[in-house]
Amino acid sequence: MKKILETLTLLGVFGTVAGAHAQSSVAVYGTLDTGIVKVTGATAQVAKRDNNKLGFRGVEDLGNGLKALFQLEIRFEPDTGTVESGTRPLFQGQSRVGLQGDFGTVRLGRGLTAYQESSIPFEPWNGLPTVVAGSPGGAIGPGFQSDLHVAGYTSDPLGPAGNSRNRISNAVFYNSPLFNGFQLNLTVGAKEANGNPAIIGRGTALAPQYPANSVPSATPYSASATYTLGRFGAMAAYERNGVETKVWALAASFRPIPDLKLMGSYQKQDQSHTLAANPDTKAWLVGANYNVGVGKILLGYGQKSPDGSPRIKQASVGYEHNLSTRTYLYADLSNKKTPPLTSPNALGSYNYYGVGVHHNF
């Protein structure tokens, strides 16, 4: 890695312009997370609990309180060494450049939407996206972010097949300064085609509502407001994606003691633009994180209620054991009850078991 960075510096990738007096810095960071998981009805497999990434983050002091900044994140599969999911972009995590000053932070490119980024602190697994490929119960893992927390919502339905649910490309991102604990966040996407597969929606297979490589029918945007006061935190958010699906959410957290964090959230999704019947989905969850010595206990329970369908319920428990400030071992157990396709009036039950190691660098 040292030799790679030295080569890039010689090529001028991370160097400063000759004669410039501004101070600049670049940090290399990343995550490696790999474990063994088992889901009811599927064989044990090597998988991940968190996204694995290699990132480059830089800032340049331009003077008078103004800074230029950038961030690039490559996502990869540690068990095979391939780019994440094969079809996703090289910088799947994010690729943004912008300016920061007294006005706040403005960035352009690809990244988490305002809603998706603000919701992470209110999910007991902190947004970890564990999903086991081929599992019979759909998205199963200890966390709720990929399924219950956002009510199955996707921020970029007009992206390529297999695209991340919580990111958007071709967008402008704004984060305000903190005002007495308040912060406003806004994301606005461009009406550009991003390579989506056909979305039938209210159309037909021969004439889908959104053909392949469609332009958004309305400008996608996302807005959130967060508030922090001592041991209390809260969030309110609203988002509309490129196919005019809307989602709003409320969330709160509280620390009755320093080692215990309680949290809860409620979300509602409206798909009336693309679904003629049963367009609404509601979801809620509650959770807790409790620090015990060198470890942390994670607890969560949530439900998702699609219109006209039985509720989906999920309960999860996990434990993280810190070996250092950068490395921890983890163990998770989750149970998900969901209506199987063969019997809509009965509930299927699927268990998730996972153990692994997580390292930050």
C-alpha positions in Angstrom: 0.0 0.0 0.0 2.9 2.4 0.8 4.5 1.8 -2.6 1.1 2.4 -4.3 0.6 5.7 -2.5 4.1 6.8 -3.3 3.6 6.1 -7.0 0.3 8.0 -7.0 1.9 11.0 -5.3 4.7 11.0 -8.0 2.0 11.0 -10.7 0.4 14.0 -9.0 -2.8 12.3 -8.0 -2.5 13.4 -4.4 0.1 16.1 -4.8 -0.5 19.8 -4.5 -0.1 22.3 -7.3 3.4 23.7 -7.5 3.7 27.0 -5.7 0.4 26.6 -3.9 0.5 27.5 -0.2 -2.8 25.8 0.9 -2.5 22.9 3.3 -3.9 19.6 2.1 -4.1 16.0 3.4 -5.3 12.7 2.2 -6.3 9.7 4.3 -6.6 6.1 3.3 -9.2 4.1 5.2 -11.2 1.0 5.0 -13.2 -1.9 6.5 -12.7 -5.7 6.3 -15.5 -7.8 7.6 -15.9 -11.5 7.0 -17.7 -14.3 8.8 -19.7 -17.5 8.5 -23.5 -17.4 8.3 -26.3 -19.9 8.2 -29.9 -19.3 7.3 -32.8 -21.7 7.6 -33.1 -23.6 4.3 -29.7 -22.6 3.0 -26.2 -24.0 3.5 -23.6 -22.2 5.6 -21.5 -19.7 3.6 -18.7 -17.2 4.0 -20.3 -13.8 4.0 -20.1 -10.3 5.5 -21.9 -8.4 8.2 -20.8 -5.0 7.0 -19.8 -3.5 3.6 -16.1 -4.0 2.9 -14.5 -0.8 1.5 -11.3 0.9 0.6 -11.6 4.7 0.8 -9.7 7.8 0.0 -10.6 11.0 1.8 -8.9 14.4 1.2 -9.3 18.0 2.3 -7.5 21.2 1.2 -7.5 24.4 3.3 -8.2 27.2 0.8 -8.1 29.9 3.5 -10.7 32.2 5.1 -12.5 29.2 6.5 -13.1 27.6 3.1 -12.0 24.0 2.4 -12.1 21.8 -0.7 -12.8 18.1 0.0 -13.3 14.8 -1.8 -14.1 11.2 -0.9 -14.0 8.0 -2.9 -15.0 4.5 -1.7 -14.5 1.2 -3.5 -16.6 -1.7 -2.3 -15.4 -5.2 -2.6 -16.1 -8.8 -1.6 -13.3 -10.0 0.7 -14.0 -13.8 0.2 -13.4 -13.5 -3.6 -11.6 -10.2 -4.0 -14.1 -9.0 -6.6 -15.9 -5.6 -6.8 -19.1 -5.8 -4.8 -21.9 -7.7 -6.5 -20.1 -7.6 -9.8 -22.5 -5.2 -11.5 -22.0 -2.2 -9.2 -19.8 0.7 -10.0 -16.2 0.8 -8.9 -16.8 3.6 -6.5 -20.1 2.1 -5.2 -19.8 3.5 -1.7 -19.4 7.1 -2.8 -17.6 9.5 -5.1 -18.1 13.1 -4.1 -16.2 16.4 -4.3 -17.2 19.7 -2.8 -16.6 22.8 -0.6 -17.1 23.4 3.1 -17.3 26.7 4.9 -19.5 28.8 7.1 -22.4 28.1 4.8 -22.1 24.3 5.5 -21.0 21.6 3.1 -21.9 21.2 -0.6 -20.8 18.1 -2.5 -21.6 16.7 -6.0 -21.5 13.1 -7.2 -22.7 9.8 -5.7 -23.5 9.0 -2.0 -26.1 8.3 0.7 -29.2 10.4 0.5 -30.0 12.9 3.3 -32.7 10.5 4.7 -30.6 7.4 4.4 -27.5 8.9 6.1 -29.5 10.5 8.9 -31.4 7.3 9.8 -28.3 5.2 10.5 -27.8 6.3 14.2 -31.4 5.2 15.0 -30.9 1.6 13.9 -29.5 -0.8 16.5 -27.0 -2.4 14.0 -26.0 1.1 12.9 -27.2 0.4 9.3 -25.2 -2.8 8.8 -26.7 -4.3 5.6 -26.3 -8.0 6.1 -28.3 -9.9 3.4 -27.6 -13.6 2.6 -27.8 -14.5 -1.1 -30.4 -17.1 -1.9 -32.0 -17.1 1.5 -35.6 -18.3 1.4 -37.0 -15.5 3.6 -35.6 -12.7 1.5 -33.4 -10.1 3.1 -32.3 -11.7 6.4 -29.7 -10.5 8.8 -29.3 -9.1 12.3 -29.8 -5.5 11.2 -33.1 -3.8 9.9 -31.8 -1.1 7.6 -32.0 -3.0 4.4 -35.5 -4.3 4.9 -37.7 -3.1 7.8 -36.2 0.3 8.7 -36.8 1.8 5.3 -39.9 -0.4 4.6 -38.2 -2.0 1.7 -37.8 1.4 0.0 -35.0 2.1 -2.5 -33.6 5.6 -3.2 -32.4 4.7 -6.7 -34.9 2.5 -8.5 -33.7 3.8 -11.9 -30.1 2.6 -11.2 -28.6 -0.6 -12.7 -29.9 -4.0 -11.5 -28.5 -4.8 -8.1 -27.8 -1.2 -7.3 -27.6 -0.1 -3.6 -30.9 0.8 -2.1 -29.7 3.8 -0.1 -27.5 5.8 -2.5 -28.1 8.1 -5.4 -25.9 9.2 -8.3 -25.8 12.4 -10.3 -26.8 14.4 -7.2 -26.0 17.6 -5.2 -25.7 17.1 -1.4 -26.0 19.8 1.2 -25.4 19.7 5.0 -26.0 22.9 7.0 -23.9 24.0 9.9 -25.2 23.0 13.4 -27.6 25.5 14.9 -28.1 24.8 18.6 -28.1 21.1 18.0 -30.2 21.3 14.7 -28.9 20.3 11.3 -30.6 20.4 7.9 -29.6 18.0 5.1 -30.7 18.0 1.5 -30.1 15.8 -1.6 -31.3 16.7 -5.1 -30.8 14.3 -8.0 -30.6 15.2 -11.7 -33.1 13.8 -14.2 -30.6 11.6 -15.9 -30.9 8.0 -17.1 -28.8 5.6 -15.0 -29.2 2.3 -16.8 -32.2 0.8 -15.0 -33.9 -2.4 -16.1 -37.6 -2.0 -17.1 -40.1 -1.3 -14.3 -43.6 -2.5 -15.2 -45.4 -0.4 -12.6 -48.8 0.6 -13.9 -47.9 -0.5 -17.4 -47.5 -4.0 -19.0 -44.6 -6.2 -19.8 -44.8 -5.0 -23.4 -45.2 -1.4 -22.4 -43.7 -0.8 -18.9 -44.3 2.4 -17.1 -40.5 2.9 -16.9 -38.7 1.3 -19.9 -35.0 0.4 -19.6 -32.7 3.3 -19.1 -35.5 5.7 -18.2 -35.2 9.3 -17.1 -36.9 10.0 -13.8 -40.5 11.3 -14.2 -39.9 13.8 -11.4 -36.7 15.3 -9.8 -35.7 13.0 -7.0 -34.9 14.6 -3.7 -34.3 13.9 0.0 -34.5 16.1 3.1 -33.8 15.5 6.7 -33.6 17.4 10.0 -31.6 16.1 13.0 -31.5 17.4 16.5 -29.1 16.5 19.4 -29.4 17.7 22.9 -27.2 16.0 25.5 -28.5 12.4 25.8 -31.4 12.9 23.3 -31.4 12.7 19.5 -34.2 12.9 16.9 -34.7 12.9 13.2 -37.5 13.7 10.7 -37.1 13.0 7.0 -38.9 12.9 3.7 -37.8 11.5 0.3 -39.1 11.1 -3.2 -37.2 8.9 -5.7 -37.1 8.9 -9.5 -40.3 6.8 -9.9 -42.1 9.1 -7.5 -42.3 6.7 -4.6 -42.4 8.7 -1.4 -41.2 7.8 2.1 -41.3 9.7 5.4 -39.8 8.8 8.7 -39.5 9.9 12.4 -36.9 8.5 14.8 -35.5 9.2 18.3 -32.8 8.0 20.6 -32.1 8.4 24.3 -29.3 7.5 26.7 -30.6 7.0 30.2 -27.1 6.1 31.3 -23.8 6.6 29.3 -23.5 2.9 28.4 -27.1 2.4 27.2 -28.7 3.8 24.1 -32.4 3.3 23.3 -33.8 4.0 19.9 -37.0 3.7 17.8 -38.3 4.8 14.4 -41.4 4.8 12.3 -41.6 4.9 8.4 -44.3 5.0 5.8 -43.9 4.4 2.1 -46.3 5.5 -0.7 -46.0 3.7 -4.0 -49.3 5.0 -5.5 -47.5 6.3 -8.6 -46.5 2.8 -9.7 -49.0 0.6 -7.9 -52.8 0.7 -8.6 -53.6 -1.2 -5.4 -52.2 -1.6 -1.9 -49.6 1.2 -2.4 -48.7 1.9 1.3 -46.1 0.2 3.5 -45.6 1.0 7.1 -42.7 -0.1 9.3 -41.4 0.5 12.8 -38.6 -0.8 15.0 -37.2 -0.4 18.5 -33.7 -1.3 19.6 -31.0 -0.9 22.2 -27.2 -0.9 22.4 -25.6 -1.7 25.8 -21.8 -1.4 26.5 -20.6 -4.1 28.9 -16.9 -4.0 29.7 -15.0 -4.5 26.4 -18.2 -5.7 24.6 -21.5 -4.4 23.3 -25.0 -6.1 23.3 -27.3 -5.2 20.4 -31.1 -5.8 20.5 -33.8 -5.0 18.0 -37.4 -5.8 17.1 -39.4 -4.5 14.1 -42.4 -5.0 12.0 -43.3 -4.2 8.4 -47.0 -4.0 7.3 -47.5 -3.9 3.5 -51.1 -3.1 2.3 -53.2 -6.2 1.9 -50.4 -8.6 3.2 -49.6 -10.1 6.6 -47.1 -8.4 8.7 -43.4 -9.3 8.5 -41.8 -9.5 11.9 -38.1 -9.7 12.9 -36.3 -10.0 16.2 -32.5 -9.8 16.5 -29.8 -10.0 19.1 -26.0 -9.6 18.7 -22.8 -9.2 20.6 -19.5 -7.4 19.7 -16.3 -8.2 21.6 -13.6 -5.6 21.2 -10.1 -6.9 20.7 -8.7 -3.4 20.1 -10.0 0.0 19.1 -10.0 -1.2 15.4 -10.9 -4.9 15.7 -13.9 -6.8 17.2 -15.4 -10.2 17.0 -19.2 -10.5 16.6 -22.0 -13.0 16.9 -25.6 -12.5 15.7 -28.9 -14.3 15.9 -32.0 -13.2 14.1 -35.5 -14.6 13.5 -37.8 -13.4 10.7 -41.4 -14.3 10.2 -42.7 -13.7 6.7 -45.5 -15.1 4.6 -44.2 -17.9 2.3 -45.2 -17.8 -1.3 -46.9 -21.1 -1.1 -49.3 -20.1 1.7 -50.1 -16.4 2.0 -52.2 -17.0 5.1 -49.5 -18.8 7.1 -46.2 -17.4 8.4 -42.9 -18.9 7.6 -40.0 -18.6 10.2 -36.4 -18.2 9.2 -33.4 -18.1 11.5 -30.1 -16.3 10.8 -26.9 -17.2 12.6 -23.6 -15.4 12.0 -20.1 -15.1 13.5 -17.2 -13.2 12.2 -14.4 -10.6 12.6 -14.5 -6.9 11.8 -11.5 -4.7 11.3 -11.2 -1.0 10.5 -8.0 0.6 9.2 
